[in-house]
Structure formats: C-alpha cells, structure tokens
Amino acid sequence: MARIPQSDYTDMESVPYLDLQTQYDALRSEVLTALEEICESTRFAQGPATADFQAKFAEYCGVDHCVSLNSGTSALHLALRCLDIAPGDEVITVSMTFIATAWAISYVGATPVFVDIDPVRRTLNPDNLEAAITPRTKAIVPVHLYGMPAEMDRIMAIAEQHGLPVVEDAAQAHGARYRGKRVGQFGQIACFSFYPSKNLGAYGEGGALITNDASIATRARSLRDHAQSRKYLHDEIGYNYRMDSFQAAVLVIKLKHLDTWNTARVERARYYTELLKHSSYKLPAHLSDSECVWHCYVIETPERDRVRSAFQDAGIETAVHYPVPVHLQKAYAYLGHRRGDLPVTEALCEQCLSLPIYPELSKEKISRVASVLLDLEKSLTARV
C-alpha cells in the first residue's frame, strides 16, 4: 500500500475538516449577548427569538412561511404529514443522501422508492424519474446534495405532469440557487437542517420547513407543538418538534453572514479545482445553471482508503459522505435491493471523499491538501 512518508509532514500544522471554533471566535460577543437576553427573558422555547428567525429566514429564502423546528429530520417528517402521505403510498427519492431523507418516508408508513443520481450533478437524475412513478406514488423528494441544487426545472415538469407534490430536501443547500432562484422556491415544501456543521448551523440541533402554502404552514406549526389547536386541545397526533430559543438566536446572528460565508466557500472550491484540475481525481462540477454553496467539496477516487490514510498521516482531516447508500442499509433490507441496482449511486459511495472546506480555510492549507493528493498520485503512478 502506497503512502507518503509521514516525516514529510510532521512539522506542518494540522488541517481540520471543519473549524467552528474560528467562526465562533468572530461571533462570540454577539452570541453571548443574545443568549443572555434569552436567559433574562426566560422565553426558552418557541418564544420571540424563534418568531424573529422564522420571519428572517422566510425572507432570505424568498417564501411566505417558515416553520422553525428541532431538526431537519423533523422538517422532512412534517412535510410528508402535511401532504397526507400514509401507509401504502410511495415517495420517490435518492439513495445518495443522509438516511434522514428516507426516515421521514418511513415515519409516515410510506415506502421509499430510490432512483439513481446524475453522475455529474450527483442529485436525482430526471431521466430515471418518470419510470419510477406508479399509481401509488404520492410525492417526490429531490435532495440538493453537497450544496448542489438538483435539476429542478425538469423534476418540476415531470411532477406537474403527474400531479405530484415536490418536497425539496435542502438540508445541505442553504442559499444555493438554481437558474437564479433560491432552492426552496420550487417545491410545495422545502426542508432545512441547521445541524452545527451546516453552512448555516446552530449550536445544537435545529431545522425548518418553508412553504408558500399558508394551510401547510398552519398545520406544520400545530404538528410541531403536539398538534394543539388551542392549549391542551389536540386535533390529531402531534409531536414535540419545537425549536428552542437559544438556537433561533444563534441562527439569526449567523444568517447575516451566510451569503458572505457561502461566497468564501465558492472561492475555496474554485481554488481546489484549479490546483487539482490536471490530476486523475474526479472533481466536483461547477455548473453554469447553479450556484452551489459547497457544503462539501467531494472528489472521487478508487484509491479512497489509501488517500484517507495519507491525509491522516499528514494531519489532515477528511470525511466520507456517504460510505453506504440508503438502499443497501440493513434498515432497508426489507425492500429487497441488491448491489448493482443503482450503479451511479453505489460508485459514488465507494469513491467519494470530502476534503476540508469552510469559509476560514486559508489558501495555504488548501495548497497543502492538494499537494498531498498530487504527491500520492505520483507515488501510486510510480508503483504501477
């Protein structure tokens, strides 16, 4: 197994996959002041801070309604509840996603139907969509993976032709645009996660459902709060999915910086691509119809394990999003999928490697990451 000698890098500074500490240092005073104000108000759950965040995030996304929640998983669950998806129904989505996308479908008793992804965009391939639609299909859930918008014009055209609602899983795509429109403006509902590692991350768990449909927003607000129409009166089965005020306060502060942070991610992604464009690694695409926000910068290589080992020796953190596709997870074995059913998805899962990327990442550290990749490429070539 080829490795770069560890001694080549022992004196170099480590490169974290994500650096939330540096971001916090820049916001510390403002964040602590906001949290202190909540403590003094004692409005800890679904208080004024969450209302403030809902209004500002809806405006940012260009929609009428935002329903703040305790996680992106909860947002997806409530989205399907609000569409009355039920046992016996099918929901089309992708297997190349975090498993929460499929959990939401299972939570309402429906069956996830997985279609393969486009090898360039890495999102739901519209060419595979129509063949997956059956009389039991009740919704389509495209995923804007790694910050790259799905091909929403084609997806929406097929959905409208068949009278199917679309729920955008935008958990990794805060602020991304497709053909000039923010993600979240295409489907009937869109769902976001504010897990700390996201481009817009809370200091704990958080999520949101956005929509232009007032009736959906009203029902989602009720469902998140034990389905209360009035206090202690419950019209249907509900949940405790409320966002706490601390998270909302942090998100309001961070939202002001989101576009600047996303621009910084774009610049860093371009620099990676410039340094690696002549290598043998498959690089993520920069597409003219989309403004990707680069939640992840993911290369593909059949030598992933060797590359990760070299990075580890060099003190560089990497990640894999995701090593096992959802359709091959043990939890979904009952669906009867086998290896080879979704070849593009499976190939990406076997070869994907997420490189460090965050707004504060310096060009020097990006150059170091690229150097490790290029040196390893030479080492592997020399051994062939």
N, C-alpha and C positions, 0 to 999 in steps of 0.2 A: 504494500500500500504506500503510495507516494505521499510524502509530507514535506512541507517546507521546514527546514531545521529551526527548532524553537529559538535557538540562540540569535537568529537574525532579527528577532522582535522583542527580546526580553527586556530591553531598556525603553521600550516605547509605551506611551500612555494607552490604557485600555480604551476601547470604544464600546459604550453601552448600546444596546439595541434601541433604547428609548431613554430620554433624560428628562424626567418630570421634575427633578429637583431644581434644575436651572430655570425651568418655566415658573415654578413656584417662587423661587427667589425674586423674580421680577414682579410678581403679583402679591407678594406676602403681605405688605401693609394694607392694601385694599381688601384682600380676602379676610384677614383677621378682623378688620373693622366691620365688614359686613356680617361676619359670624357673631361678633359681639353684639351687634344690633339685634340679631335674631334672638340671642340668649336673653337680652334685656326685654324684648317684646314678649317672650315665651310663646310665640306662634311658631311651633316647630314642625307641624305637619299641615300641608296644603293651605298655608297661610298666604299673606300678601306677597311674599317672595316668589312663590310658585306662580301666582297670578301675573306678576311682573315678567317672569321668564316666559310664560306662555304667550303673552302679548308680543314680546320682542322676538321670540323665535318664529312665531307665525309670520310676523312682518318680514323677518330675514328670509324665510323660505318662500314668501310671496303667496301665502294662502290665508284663508279666513280664520281657521281654527287650529289651535294647538292644545292637546291634552297631555299634561305632564304626568309621567308615570315612574315607577320604581325600577324599570329595566326595559331594554329593547325587546326582550323576550315577552314581557307583559304587553308591550305595544302590539307585537305581532298577534298574540293571543286575542286581545280585544278587537283588533281589526277583523279577524275572522268571525268572532262573536257578533260584531256589528253587521256583518254581511250574512248572518244566519247560516253559516256553514255548519253542517251537522253530520252525524254518523251516516255512512252510505255515500257521502259526497267525495269527490276527488278534487285536489288542488294541485295544479302543475307548478313545479319549481325546479331548482337545480340542486344537484348533489354536491357541487363545489361551493360550499358555504359553511359557516359555523352552524352547528347542529340545531341551534335555537330556531332557525327558519322552519325546520321540519317539526320540531317540538310543538310549535304553535298549531300546526295542522293536526297533529296527533291529539293535542289537548281538547280540540273540539270534536274529536271522534272521526275525523275525515281521514282519507288515505292520501299520502303524498305520492305524486307521480313525477318522477325525475326525468328531465330531458338533458341532453348533453349541451356543453358550452361551445362557444366560438373559440377557436384556438388563439386568436389574436386579441380579442376584447376580453376574453375569459369570463364572459357573462352569458346568460341564456341565449342560445342560438335560435333566432326566429325560424330558421329553416327546419328546425326539429319540432316546432311548437304545434302546428296545426294537426300533425299526425297523432299527437298525444291527447287531443281533445275528444272526449266521449260524451254521451248524454249525461253522465254523472259528474262531469267537470263543472265546478261552480266558481272557480276563481283561478287567477294566475298570479304568482309571486316571483317576479324577477328580482335578482339580487345585484346591487351595484357593488361588485366585489373589488376590494383593494382601493376603493375610491374612484373606480372607473364606472361611469354610467352604462347601463345596459342600452341596447339599441331600441329605445322606447318608441320611436315612430312606427317601426314595423310591428313591435309587440302590441301596441295600442290598436293598430289597424286590424290585426287578427282578433284581438279581444272584442273590439266593437262589432266586427262581422259576426261573431258568435254570441254576442250579448253577455260577455263575461266581465266581471269587475276585476280590476288590477290593484294589487297591493304592492307598493314598492318597498323592498327591504333596503333601506338606505342607511343601515347601521354603520357602514364604513365610508359614507359619502357626504358628510356634512359640507354643504356649499358647492358641491360639484354641479356642473351644467352639461346639458345635452342639447345641442343646437340652440344655445343661448338661454335655455330655460333651466332654472334650478331643478335638481331632482326633487321629487315630492310634489311637483305640479302636474304630473302626468296621470297617475292612477287615482282612483277614488279615495285611496288612503295611502299614506306613506309612514314608515316606522323608522325611528332612530334609536340608537343606543348612545348613552353618554358614559359608558364604562371608562375608567381613568385613562386608558391607553388610546382612546379615540381622538381624532383631530379636535373635537370639542368634547373634552372629558370632564366628568365630575370628580369629586374627591370621595368617591364611593360608587354605588350603583345609581343608575338613572336612565330614563328613556322617555320617548314622546311619540304620540300619534298625531299626525297632521292631516287635515282634510278641508275641502271647501263645502262639504255637506253638513249643514247645521244639525240635521237629525242624527247623523253618525256621531258628531262631536258631543251632542247632548247625551246620547246613550253611553258613549265611552266614559264620559265624566261620571255618570251614575255607576257603571260597572266597576270602575276603579275604586269606588267608595262604598263597597258592599251593596251595590245596586239600590241605594236609597233614593226614593223619590222625594221624601221628606225624612227628617231624622227619625230613625227607628221604624220606618216603613219601607219594606223591601219588595219590589215588584217582580224580581227574578233572581236567579242565582248570581251573586256578585263576588267580588274579590277585594282584598286589601292591597291595591296596586298604587297607592298614593306616593308621590314624590315628597321627600322631606325638605323642609325649608333651607337647610344648610346646602344641599346640592343645588337647589334653584339659585341661591345667592352666588355660589361659585360659578355657575353656568352663565348668569347674567354678566358677570365680570369678564369671563373668558370669551363670550360671544363678541364683544367689542374688538377682540384681537383675531377672530377666526380667519377673516379674509387675508390679513397680513401673514398669519401663520401658514395658511394654505399656499400663498404665493411663494413663501420661503420653501415649502415642500416641493413645489413645482421646479424652482431653481435648482434644488438639490437633486431631484430626479433627472433633470437635464444634464447636470454635471456628471452623474453616474453614467448616463447613456453616452456622453461624449468620450469619457475615459475608456468605456468598455465596448464601443461600437465595432471595433475590429476584432473582438475576441470571438471565441467559439460558443460562448454562453448565449442562450436565447434571452433577449432582453424584453421588458415590457414595452408595449407600443405607445407612442404618442400620437393620438388620433385627432384629425382636424375637426371632427364634428363634436368633440367632447372636451370639457375642461376637467380632467382628472385631478383629484385633490391628494393623491398619493398617500393614502393611509398606509399602504405598504408599497415598497419597491421590490418586486419579486422577479428574480431571474430563474431560469430553468437549466438544469444540468443533470445528465445521467450519473455524474460523479458527486451527487449531493453530499453523501456521507463523508467522502474524502475532503470536500470543500469545507464542510462544517468543522471537521477535525482540525484542518489547517487554521481556520479562523479562531477556534478555541485556543490552539497553541499560541496564536498571535494576540490573544486578549481581546478579541472582537466578538461581540455577542450577535447571534443571528436567531432567526425563528423560522418555523415551518407552518404556513397557513394554507392547506391543512394536510396532514400526512395520510389520513384515511377518509375517502369520500363518504358522504352520509349513506349512500345506498349500500355500502359494504360494511357499515357499522353493525355490531351484534344486535343493537336495539331494533334494527330494521330487517333482521334476517327473515322475519315472517313474510316479507314482501317477495322473497324468492329471487332476489337479484344475484347475479354471478359476475365475477371478474370478466371484463370484456363487454359488458352491457353499455357502458358509457366510456368509450376509449379515450376521448379527449380529456374528460374529467380525470380519469384514472392516471393518464400520463402526467398531467399537471401535478396531481397529488404526489406522485412518485419522484418528481424532479424539481418541485418548487422550493425556493429558498429566499426568505425575506431578509434583505440587507438593512442595516441601521438606517433609519430616516426619521428626522424630526426637525422642526424649524431652527433649532440652535446648533445643528450639526455643522461643523466647520468644513471648509473645503479641504483642509489638511487631513482631516480624518476620513473624508470621502476618498481622497487620493490614496490613503493608506489601505482602505478596504479594497479599492480597485487594484492596488499593487499586489496584495495577497492573491487576488483572483488571477491576475496576469502571471505572477510568478508560479503559481500552482499549475496553470495551463502549460507553461513552458516545461515544468517538471514532468507532468504527465506525458507530454508530447515526446520528451527526451527518452522516456522509458518504453515507448511503443516500438 
